[in-house]
Amino acid sequence: MTDFIHPALLFILGALPIPFLRGSIGKAYLLLIPTLAILAVLTMQPGSYGEARFIGQEILIAKVDRLSIVFATVFTVMALIGTVYALHLTRTGQHVAAFIYVGSALGVVFAGDYLTLYLFWEGMAFSSAYLVFAQGGDNAIRAGFRYLMVHISGGVCLLGGVVLHGLTTGSSLFGPIEGEMGVAVYLILAGFILNAAVPPLNAWLTDAYPEATVTGAVFMSAFTTKTAVYVLARAFPGTELLVWLGTAMALYGVIYAVLENDCRRLLAYHIVSQVGYMVAGVGIGTEMAVNGATSHAFAHILYKALLFMGAGAVIHVTGRRKLTELGGLYKTMPLTLTLYMVGALAISAFPFFSGFVTKSMVVAAAGQDHRALVVLALTMASSGTFLHTGLKLPYYMFFGRDQGLRARDPPGNMLVAMGMAAVLCIAIGVFPRPLYALLPYPVDFEPYTGLHITESLGVLMFTALGFVMFLRALDPENTISLDTDWFYRKGARYFMWLAERPLARYEKTVSEVSETTALPFLHGSAREGLRIDLNGVDAVVNGVARSILRGGAALRRLQTGVVTHYVLAMIAGLIAAAVVFAVAWR
């Protein structure tokens, strides 16, 4: 591996010195690691690296091809942007967790075998959970534990599938899964789609992301779900089930976003919706569809991070995150508003922004595959995205009723990071060819046609008209939306009730019966056994032993050493034998 530097190691090993570095040196070091990782990705060559055998299985630490390179490129770029956004933090724990998180995601992207993938997969879960716990407070601690428990459960499913798959195929190498969908394959798929937040396995995302730290949520919005998209594209391209799961996701996230009052929870639901496009593209499985899913993941990482950075900036300076508590910030936070709107237009697929040249590729692929229902559903979801992320959220956060908040634009490093993401959102939208050149397959798609621009603008303008007409109906309410997390929240309560009430009472009853009945009986039985052993068994054994000793002593007395005595004894023995023989013969 001398000609290949694994970017995951740069981040994971690079996290170790962070707690010992302070001031300008510490900040320079934080920026150096992602910069080196970007260079490592840009200079790496396709191939297989780190081949070995472990417990009889073939291990491949890194498999580099066009699919892994495009995801690694955006991951390292996003790591640099996220690090710039978090430079003002004085607590180094979040930097360490973020670096391990990014390194684990890169480890998954380059994993050539399931064991390597699984180890990095679990590394992502634990390191990202810290970004929730670091926020502190009861809500964050509870959300962090739920997040961790859900991901551990998904990891168990994945591990079970990997073991069964290895026993069935005799190989642990990670690649496209072919043949029938057996138990092992479904377990692997379940582990993957849980991280992709496919409903009903999605509530961990909208539960935990709003409770994470301001900077932690930016990292979390970029890596976990997109790593899941990568492994789905690697292992399950063309799986029909994913088409319909992805289409349902796109609509599910938009519908729930209507109900949201928490700005980051609203954005989290749009992660679910946008990842739905990617999952559907992987399910369609054609070259254009996989290219569309990959390019949309690339663009989504950047504009969704920009949106979370904008919302995080507002939370950072105001301490509030509910739309009913915000308003009038356009006067004091103009730069934040401007940069946020770049991300909002990008996610809404506005022409000359990144979402326009990536999302439309998935929709076009569905059309080429003659899936009219999928095209209709994805178009509706796109309209809903603009309605909530591009119109509703910025209106009530920055305009709307002035709450009299004394706010200002956030620290300079946060604005610089937002500016970096905004520039990339516009650059990809205006010049999509460099991104298209990175995709796994040759691209034969032109986003800027008169028909496509007209259709997109028509949908967007119709959505804007609906927003103006039904503005009163869209007013946020200070309520809590119930999602599928209700089941495991309630389930956990019932489990704790079962453990603390019936099971605890049963344990207490068994202990009391044991102490009052069973233990005295056992003690008495032990004493009686000891008495029988001493007075019975030991007495017999000791008596036999004493008899043998007395007999031996008598025999010793007969051994006089005189030959005549021995001759007489022999004669007596012969006479006795003759008598016995004569009696027996008669």
C-alpha positions as CSV (number, residue, x, y, z in Angstrom):
1,M,0.0,0.0,0.0
2,T,3.0,2.3,-0.5
3,D,1.3,3.9,-3.5
4,F,-2.0,4.4,-1.7
5,I,-2.6,6.6,1.4
6,H,-5.9,5.6,3.0
7,P,-7.8,8.9,3.8
8,A,-9.6,7.1,6.7
9,L,-6.3,6.7,8.5
10,L,-5.5,10.4,8.0
11,F,-8.6,11.3,9.9
12,I,-8.7,8.5,12.6
13,L,-5.0,8.8,13.4
14,G,-5.1,12.5,12.9
15,A,-7.7,12.8,15.6
16,L,-5.3,11.6,18.3
17,P,-3.2,14.8,18.7
18,I,-6.2,17.2,18.6
19,P,-6.7,17.4,22.4
20,F,-3.1,18.4,22.9
21,L,-3.1,21.3,20.4
22,R,-4.4,24.8,21.1
23,G,-4.7,28.2,19.5
24,S,-3.5,28.9,16.0
25,I,-1.5,25.7,15.8
26,G,-4.5,23.6,16.7
27,K,-6.7,25.4,14.1
28,A,-4.0,25.0,11.4
29,Y,-3.7,21.3,12.2
30,L,-7.5,20.8,12.0
31,L,-7.5,22.3,8.5
32,L,-4.4,20.4,7.4
33,I,-5.9,16.9,7.9
34,P,-8.9,17.3,5.5
35,T,-6.7,19.1,3.0
36,L,-4.3,16.2,2.9
37,A,-7.2,13.8,2.6
38,I,-8.5,15.7,-0.4
39,L,-5.1,15.5,-2.0
40,A,-4.9,11.8,-1.2
41,V,-8.3,11.2,-2.9
42,L,-7.5,13.3,-6.0
43,T,-4.2,11.5,-6.6
44,M,-5.2,7.9,-5.9
45,Q,-5.4,5.3,-8.7
46,P,-8.1,2.6,-9.1
47,G,-7.1,-0.7,-7.8
48,S,-7.1,-3.1,-4.8
49,Y,-5.0,-2.3,-1.8
50,G,-4.3,-4.1,1.5
51,E,-5.1,-7.7,0.5
52,A,-4.7,-10.3,3.4
53,R,-6.3,-13.3,5.0
54,F,-7.9,-13.2,8.5
55,I,-9.5,-16.2,10.2
56,G,-9.6,-17.9,6.9
57,Q,-11.3,-15.1,5.0
58,E,-10.0,-12.8,2.3
59,I,-9.6,-9.2,3.5
60,L,-9.4,-6.2,1.2
61,I,-8.9,-3.0,3.1
62,A,-9.4,-0.7,0.1
63,K,-11.0,-1.1,-3.3
64,V,-10.7,2.0,-5.4
65,D,-12.9,2.6,-8.4
66,R,-15.0,5.5,-9.9
67,L,-17.9,5.0,-7.5
68,S,-15.7,5.1,-4.3
69,I,-13.7,8.0,-5.6
70,V,-16.7,10.3,-6.2
71,F,-18.1,9.6,-2.7
72,A,-14.6,10.0,-1.1
73,T,-14.2,13.3,-3.0
74,V,-17.3,14.9,-1.6
75,F,-16.7,13.4,1.9
76,T,-13.3,15.0,2.2
77,V,-14.4,18.3,0.8
78,M,-17.3,18.3,3.3
79,A,-14.9,17.4,6.1
80,L,-12.9,20.6,5.3
81,I,-16.1,22.7,5.1
82,G,-17.4,21.3,8.4
83,T,-14.0,21.8,10.1
84,V,-14.0,25.4,9.1
85,Y,-17.5,25.8,10.4
86,A,-16.4,24.3,13.8
87,L,-13.1,26.2,14.2
88,H,-14.5,28.4,16.9
89,L,-15.1,25.5,19.2
90,T,-12.8,25.3,22.2
91,R,-13.9,21.8,23.4
92,T,-11.8,19.4,21.4
93,G,-14.0,16.4,22.0
94,Q,-16.3,17.3,19.1
95,H,-13.4,17.7,16.7
96,V,-12.1,14.3,17.7
97,A,-15.5,12.7,17.3
98,A,-16.0,14.4,13.9
99,F,-12.7,13.3,12.6
100,I,-13.3,9.7,13.6
101,Y,-16.8,9.9,12.1
102,V,-15.4,11.2,8.8
103,G,-12.6,8.6,8.8
104,S,-15.1,5.8,9.5
105,A,-17.3,6.9,6.6
106,L,-14.3,6.9,4.3
107,G,-13.4,3.5,5.6
108,V,-16.8,2.2,4.5
109,V,-16.5,3.9,1.1
110,F,-13.2,2.1,0.3
111,A,-14.0,-1.2,2.1
112,G,-13.4,-4.2,-0.1
113,D,-14.8,-6.8,2.3
114,Y,-17.6,-7.1,4.7
115,L,-15.5,-7.3,7.9
116,T,-13.7,-4.1,7.1
117,L,-17.0,-2.5,6.2
118,Y,-18.7,-3.6,9.4
119,L,-15.9,-2.3,11.7
120,F,-16.0,1.2,10.1
121,W,-19.8,1.0,10.0
122,E,-20.0,0.7,13.8
123,G,-17.3,3.3,14.1
124,M,-19.6,5.8,12.4
125,A,-22.4,5.0,14.8
126,F,-20.4,5.5,18.0
127,S,-18.5,8.6,16.9
128,S,-21.6,10.3,15.5
129,A,-23.6,9.5,18.7
130,Y,-21.0,11.6,20.7
131,L,-22.0,14.6,18.6
132,V,-25.5,14.3,20.1
133,F,-24.4,13.6,23.6
134,A,-22.0,16.6,23.5
135,Q,-25.0,19.0,23.4
136,G,-25.8,18.0,26.9
137,G,-29.2,18.2,28.6
138,D,-31.9,15.5,29.1
139,N,-33.3,15.7,25.6
140,A,-29.9,15.3,23.9
141,I,-28.9,12.5,26.2
142,R,-32.1,10.6,25.6
143,A,-32.0,11.2,21.9
144,G,-28.4,10.1,21.8
145,F,-29.1,6.8,23.6
146,R,-32.1,6.1,21.3
147,Y,-29.8,6.9,18.3
148,L,-27.2,4.6,19.5
149,M,-29.6,1.7,20.3
150,V,-31.2,1.9,16.9
151,H,-27.8,1.9,15.1
152,I,-26.5,-1.0,17.3
153,S,-29.7,-3.0,16.3
154,G,-29.0,-2.2,12.7
155,G,-25.4,-3.3,13.1
156,V,-26.5,-6.6,14.6
157,C,-28.8,-7.2,11.6
158,L,-25.9,-6.3,9.3
159,L,-23.5,-8.6,11.1
160,G,-25.9,-11.5,11.1
161,G,-26.4,-11.1,7.4
162,V,-22.7,-10.9,6.7
163,V,-22.0,-14.1,8.7
164,L,-24.8,-16.0,6.9
165,H,-23.7,-14.6,3.5
166,G,-20.2,-15.7,4.2
167,L,-21.3,-19.2,5.2
168,T,-23.5,-19.4,2.1
169,T,-21.1,-18.0,-0.5
170,G,-17.7,-18.8,1.1
171,S,-16.5,-15.2,0.4
172,S,-16.5,-12.1,2.5
173,L,-15.7,-9.7,-0.4
174,F,-18.0,-6.7,-0.7
175,G,-19.7,-6.2,-4.1
176,P,-22.9,-6.6,-6.1
177,I,-25.1,-9.2,-4.6
178,E,-26.6,-11.5,-7.2
179,G,-29.0,-14.4,-7.1
180,E,-32.0,-15.0,-4.9
181,M,-32.8,-12.7,-1.9
182,G,-32.3,-15.1,1.0
183,V,-32.3,-14.4,4.7
184,A,-28.7,-13.2,4.7
185,V,-29.3,-10.7,1.9
186,Y,-32.4,-9.3,3.5
187,L,-30.5,-8.8,6.8
188,I,-27.7,-7.0,5.0
189,L,-30.3,-4.9,3.2
190,A,-32.1,-4.1,6.5
191,G,-28.8,-2.9,8.0
192,F,-28.2,-0.7,5.0
193,I,-31.6,0.9,4.7
194,L,-31.8,1.6,8.4
195,N,-28.8,4.0,7.9
196,A,-30.5,5.4,4.8
197,A,-33.5,6.3,7.0
198,V,-36.0,4.4,4.9
199,P,-39.4,4.6,6.6
200,P,-40.4,3.1,9.0
201,L,-36.7,2.9,10.0
202,N,-36.3,6.7,9.7
203,A,-37.3,8.2,13.1
204,W,-33.8,8.0,14.5
205,L,-32.7,10.7,12.1
206,T,-35.4,13.3,12.8
207,D,-35.1,12.4,16.5
208,A,-31.4,12.9,17.0
209,Y,-30.2,15.4,14.4
210,P,-32.2,18.4,16.0
211,E,-30.7,17.5,19.4
212,A,-27.1,17.4,18.2
213,T,-24.7,20.3,18.7
214,V,-24.8,23.1,16.1
215,T,-21.6,21.9,14.4
216,G,-22.3,18.2,15.0
217,A,-25.6,18.3,13.1
218,V,-23.7,19.6,10.0
219,F,-21.4,16.6,10.0
220,M,-24.3,14.2,10.7
221,S,-26.4,15.6,7.8
222,A,-23.6,14.8,5.4
223,F,-22.3,11.3,6.1
224,T,-24.5,8.6,7.6
225,T,-27.3,8.5,5.0
226,K,-25.0,9.1,2.0
227,T,-22.7,6.3,3.1
228,A,-25.8,4.1,3.1
229,V,-26.6,5.3,-0.4
230,Y,-23.1,4.3,-1.4
231,V,-23.3,0.7,-0.1
232,L,-26.8,0.3,-1.7
233,A,-25.3,1.4,-5.0
234,R,-22.4,-1.0,-4.5
235,A,-24.4,-4.0,-3.5
236,F,-28.0,-3.6,-4.6
237,P,-28.3,-1.8,-7.9
238,G,-31.4,-2.7,-9.8
239,T,-33.3,-4.0,-6.8
240,E,-37.0,-3.3,-7.5
241,L,-37.9,-3.0,-3.8
242,L,-35.7,0.1,-3.5
243,V,-37.6,1.9,-6.3
244,W,-40.7,1.9,-4.3
245,L,-39.1,2.4,-0.9
246,G,-37.2,5.5,-2.3
247,T,-40.4,6.9,-3.9
248,A,-42.3,6.5,-0.6
249,M,-39.4,8.2,1.2
250,A,-39.5,11.2,-1.1
251,L,-43.1,11.8,-0.3
252,Y,-42.9,10.8,3.3
253,G,-40.3,13.4,4.3
254,V,-42.2,16.2,2.5
255,I,-45.5,15.4,4.2
256,Y,-44.0,15.3,7.6
257,A,-42.1,18.6,7.0
258,V,-45.5,20.3,6.7
259,L,-46.1,19.6,10.3
260,E,-42.8,20.7,11.7
261,N,-42.1,23.7,13.9
262,D,-38.4,22.9,14.8
263,C,-36.2,24.3,12.0
264,R,-33.6,21.5,12.1
265,R,-36.2,18.8,12.4
266,L,-37.9,20.2,9.3
267,L,-34.5,20.0,7.5
268,A,-34.0,16.5,8.8
269,Y,-37.3,15.4,7.2
270,H,-36.1,16.8,3.9
271,I,-33.0,14.6,4.3
272,V,-35.4,11.6,4.3
273,S,-37.1,13.0,1.2
274,Q,-34.0,13.8,-0.8
275,V,-32.3,10.5,0.1
276,G,-35.5,8.9,-1.3
277,Y,-34.4,10.1,-4.8
278,M,-31.1,8.4,-4.4
279,V,-32.6,5.1,-3.1
280,A,-35.1,5.1,-6.0
281,G,-32.2,5.8,-8.5
282,V,-30.2,2.9,-7.1
283,G,-33.3,0.7,-7.4
284,I,-33.9,1.6,-11.0
285,G,-30.4,0.5,-11.6
286,T,-29.7,1.8,-15.1
287,E,-26.5,3.7,-15.7
288,M,-28.3,7.0,-15.8
289,A,-30.2,6.2,-12.6
290,V,-27.0,5.2,-10.7
291,N,-25.3,8.3,-12.0
292,G,-28.2,10.4,-10.9
293,A,-28.2,8.8,-7.4
294,T,-24.5,9.4,-7.1
295,S,-24.5,12.9,-8.4
296,H,-27.5,13.8,-6.3
297,A,-25.7,12.5,-3.2
298,F,-22.7,14.6,-4.0
299,A,-24.9,17.8,-4.4
300,H,-27.1,16.9,-1.4
301,I,-24.1,16.7,1.0
302,L,-23.1,20.2,0.1
303,Y,-26.5,22.0,0.0
304,K,-27.9,20.1,3.0
305,A,-24.8,21.0,5.0
306,L,-25.3,24.6,3.9
307,L,-28.9,24.6,5.1
308,F,-27.9,23.0,8.5
309,M,-25.2,25.6,8.8
310,G,-27.7,28.4,8.2
311,A,-30.1,27.0,10.7
312,G,-27.3,26.3,13.1
313,A,-26.0,29.9,12.8
314,V,-29.5,31.2,13.8
315,I,-29.5,28.8,16.8
316,H,-26.0,29.8,17.7
317,V,-26.8,33.5,18.0
318,T,-30.4,33.4,19.2
319,G,-30.5,30.1,21.2
320,R,-33.9,29.4,19.6
321,R,-34.8,26.8,17.0
322,K,-38.6,26.8,16.7
323,L,-40.2,28.8,13.9
324,T,-42.9,30.1,16.3
325,E,-40.1,31.8,18.3
326,L,-38.2,33.3,15.3
327,G,-38.8,36.1,12.9
328,G,-37.4,39.4,11.7
329,L,-33.8,38.2,11.5
330,Y,-33.3,39.5,7.9
331,K,-32.4,42.9,9.3
332,T,-29.5,41.7,11.5
333,M,-28.4,38.5,9.8
334,P,-28.4,39.4,6.1
335,L,-25.3,37.3,5.2
336,T,-26.8,34.2,6.8
337,L,-30.0,34.7,5.0
338,T,-28.3,35.1,1.6
339,L,-26.2,32.0,2.0
340,Y,-29.0,30.0,3.4
341,M,-31.1,30.9,0.3
342,V,-28.4,29.5,-2.0
343,G,-28.9,26.1,-0.3
344,A,-32.6,26.5,-0.4
345,L,-32.6,27.1,-4.1
346,A,-30.2,24.2,-4.7
347,I,-32.3,21.7,-2.8
348,S,-35.4,23.0,-4.7
349,A,-33.7,22.2,-8.0
350,F,-33.8,25.8,-9.2
351,P,-31.9,26.3,-12.6
352,F,-28.2,27.2,-12.2
353,F,-28.1,25.5,-8.8
354,S,-26.7,22.1,-8.0
355,G,-29.9,20.3,-7.4
356,F,-31.2,21.2,-10.8
357,V,-28.4,19.2,-12.6
358,T,-28.5,16.1,-10.3
359,K,-32.1,15.6,-9.1
360,S,-33.4,15.8,-12.6
361,M,-31.1,13.0,-13.7
362,V,-32.9,10.6,-11.4
363,V,-36.3,11.8,-12.6
364,A,-35.2,11.5,-16.3
365,A,-33.9,7.9,-15.6
366,A,-37.3,7.0,-14.1
367,G,-39.0,8.4,-17.3
368,Q,-36.6,6.4,-19.6
369,D,-37.5,3.3,-17.6
370,H,-41.2,4.0,-18.2
371,R,-42.1,4.6,-14.6
372,A,-44.7,7.3,-14.9
373,L,-45.9,6.9,-11.3
374,V,-42.4,7.3,-9.9
375,V,-41.8,10.4,-12.1
376,L,-45.1,12.0,-10.8
377,A,-44.3,11.2,-7.1
378,L,-40.7,12.6,-7.4
379,T,-42.0,15.8,-9.1
380,M,-44.5,16.3,-6.3
381,A,-41.8,15.8,-3.7
382,S,-39.7,18.4,-5.4
383,S,-42.5,20.9,-5.3
384,G,-43.0,20.2,-1.5
385,T,-39.3,20.6,-0.9
386,F,-39.4,24.2,-2.4
387,L,-42.5,24.9,-0.4
388,H,-41.0,24.1,3.0
389,T,-37.2,24.5,2.7
390,G,-37.2,27.3,0.1
391,L,-40.2,29.3,1.2
392,K,-41.8,28.4,4.6
393,L,-38.6,28.0,6.7
394,P,-36.8,31.1,5.5
395,Y,-40.0,33.2,5.6
396,Y,-40.8,32.3,9.3
397,M,-37.2,32.3,10.4
398,F,-35.9,35.5,8.8
399,F,-39.1,37.4,8.0
400,G,-42.5,36.8,9.5
401,R,-43.4,38.4,12.8
402,D,-40.5,40.3,14.4
403,Q,-39.8,38.7,17.7
404,G,-37.5,41.5,18.8
405,L,-34.4,39.2,18.9
406,R,-31.0,40.9,19.3
407,A,-29.1,38.8,16.8
408,R,-26.2,39.3,14.4
409,D,-24.4,37.2,11.8
410,P,-22.4,34.4,13.4
411,P,-18.6,34.2,13.8
412,G,-16.5,34.7,10.6
413,N,-15.4,31.0,10.3
414,M,-19.1,29.9,10.2
415,L,-19.8,32.4,7.4
416,V,-16.7,31.3,5.5
417,A,-17.8,27.7,5.7
418,M,-21.3,28.6,4.5
419,G,-19.7,30.6,1.7
420,M,-17.6,27.6,0.6
421,A,-20.6,25.4,0.3
422,A,-22.6,28.1,-1.4
423,V,-19.9,28.6,-4.1
424,L,-19.9,24.9,-4.8
425,C,-23.7,24.7,-5.0
426,I,-23.6,27.5,-7.7
427,A,-20.5,26.2,-9.5
428,I,-22.0,22.7,-9.9
429,G,-25.2,24.2,-11.1
430,V,-23.6,26.4,-13.7
431,F,-20.8,24.0,-14.7
432,P,-22.0,20.4,-14.1
433,R,-19.6,18.7,-16.4
434,P,-16.7,18.3,-13.9
435,L,-19.1,16.5,-11.6
436,Y,-20.4,14.4,-14.4
437,A,-16.9,13.4,-15.3
438,L,-16.5,11.9,-11.8
439,L,-19.6,9.6,-12.0
440,P,-19.3,5.8,-12.3
441,Y,-20.6,5.7,-15.9
442,P,-20.3,7.9,-19.0
443,V,-23.0,10.7,-18.8
444,D,-25.3,11.3,-21.7
445,F,-27.6,13.8,-20.1
446,E,-28.2,17.5,-20.8
447,P,-30.0,19.3,-18.0
448,Y,-30.2,22.7,-19.7
449,T,-32.8,22.1,-22.3
450,G,-35.7,24.5,-22.9
451,L,-38.3,21.9,-22.0
452,H,-36.6,21.0,-18.7
453,I,-36.0,24.6,-17.6
454,T,-39.6,25.5,-18.5
455,E,-41.1,22.5,-16.7
456,S,-39.0,23.1,-13.6
457,L,-39.8,26.8,-13.4
458,G,-43.4,26.1,-13.9
459,V,-43.5,23.7,-10.9
460,L,-41.5,26.1,-8.8
461,M,-43.6,29.2,-9.6
462,F,-46.9,27.3,-9.1
463,T,-45.5,26.2,-5.7
464,A,-44.7,29.8,-4.8
465,L,-48.2,30.9,-5.8
466,G,-49.7,28.3,-3.6
467,F,-47.5,29.4,-0.7
468,V,-48.7,33.0,-1.1
469,M,-52.3,32.0,-1.3
470,F,-52.3,29.6,1.6
471,L,-49.8,31.4,3.8
472,R,-52.1,31.5,6.8
473,A,-52.7,27.7,6.6
474,L,-48.9,27.1,6.7
475,D,-48.4,29.0,9.9
476,P,-46.3,26.8,12.2
477,E,-47.8,25.6,15.4
478,N,-46.0,24.7,18.6
479,T,-46.8,21.0,18.5
480,I,-44.9,17.8,18.4
481,S,-45.4,15.4,15.4
482,L,-45.6,11.7,16.1
483,D,-43.5,9.5,13.9
484,T,-42.4,5.9,14.0
485,D,-40.2,6.7,17.0
486,W,-43.4,6.6,19.0
487,F,-43.3,2.8,18.9
488,Y,-39.9,2.4,20.3
489,R,-40.3,5.2,22.8
490,K,-43.5,3.5,24.1
491,G,-42.0,0.1,23.7
492,A,-39.1,1.2,25.9
493,R,-41.4,2.4,28.5
494,Y,-43.4,-0.8,28.5
495,F,-40.2,-2.8,28.7
496,M,-39.0,-0.8,31.6
497,W,-42.4,-1.2,33.3
498,L,-42.1,-5.0,32.7
499,A,-38.6,-5.1,34.1
500,E,-39.4,-2.9,37.1
501,R,-42.8,-4.3,38.0
502,P,-43.7,-8.0,37.1
503,L,-40.1,-9.2,36.5
504,A,-38.8,-7.5,39.6
505,R,-41.7,-8.8,41.7
506,Y,-41.1,-12.3,40.3
507,E,-37.4,-12.1,41.2
508,K,-38.3,-10.9,44.7
509,T,-40.8,-13.8,45.2
510,V,-38.3,-16.3,44.0
511,S,-35.6,-14.9,46.3
512,E,-38.0,-15.0,49.3
513,V,-39.0,-18.6,48.5
514,S,-35.4,-19.5,48.1
515,E,-34.4,-17.9,51.4
516,T,-37.3,-19.2,53.5
517,T,-37.8,-22.7,52.0
518,A,-35.1,-23.9,49.6
519,L,-32.0,-22.7,51.4
520,P,-33.0,-24.2,54.8
521,F,-33.9,-27.5,53.1
522,L,-30.5,-27.5,51.3
523,H,-28.7,-26.6,54.5
524,G,-30.4,-29.4,56.4
525,S,-29.8,-31.9,53.6
526,A,-26.1,-30.9,53.7
527,R,-25.9,-31.5,57.4
528,E,-27.6,-34.8,57.2
529,G,-25.4,-35.9,54.4
530,L,-22.3,-34.9,56.4
531,R,-23.6,-37.0,59.4
532,I,-24.2,-40.0,57.2
533,D,-20.8,-39.6,55.7
534,L,-19.1,-39.4,59.0
535,N,-21.0,-42.1,60.9
536,G,-21.8,-44.4,58.1
537,V,-19.5,-44.4,55.1
538,D,-16.4,-43.2,56.9
539,A,-17.1,-45.8,59.7
540,V,-17.3,-48.7,57.3
541,V,-14.2,-47.6,55.4
542,N,-12.2,-47.0,58.6
543,G,-13.3,-50.4,60.0
544,V,-12.2,-52.3,56.9
545,A,-8.9,-50.4,57.0
546,R,-8.4,-51.3,60.6
547,S,-9.1,-55.0,59.9
548,I,-6.6,-55.0,57.1
549,L,-4.0,-53.4,59.3
550,R,-4.6,-56.1,62.1
551,G,-4.4,-58.9,59.5
552,G,-1.2,-57.5,58.1
553,A,0.3,-57.2,61.6
554,A,-0.6,-60.9,62.3
555,L,1.0,-62.0,59.0
556,R,4.2,-60.1,59.9
557,R,4.4,-62.1,63.2
558,L,4.2,-65.4,61.2
559,Q,7.3,-64.4,59.2
560,T,9.9,-65.6,61.7
561,G,12.8,-66.2,59.3
562,V,13.3,-69.9,60.5
563,V,13.3,-72.4,57.6
564,T,11.8,-75.2,59.6
565,H,8.9,-73.0,60.5
566,Y,8.2,-72.4,56.8
567,V,8.6,-76.2,56.0
568,L,6.0,-77.0,58.7
569,A,3.7,-74.4,57.3
570,M,3.9,-75.8,53.8
571,I,3.3,-79.4,55.1
572,A,0.2,-78.1,57.1
573,G,-1.0,-76.4,54.0
574,L,-0.6,-79.5,51.8
575,I,-2.5,-81.6,54.4
576,A,-5.3,-79.0,54.5
577,A,-5.5,-78.9,50.7
578,A,-5.7,-82.7,50.5
579,V,-8.5,-82.8,53.1
580,V,-10.4,-80.2,51.2
581,F,-9.9,-82.0,47.9
582,A,-11.0,-85.3,49.4
583,V,-14.2,-83.8,50.8
584,A,-14.9,-82.0,47.5
585,W,-14.2,-85.1,45.4
586,R,-16.5,-87.2,47.6
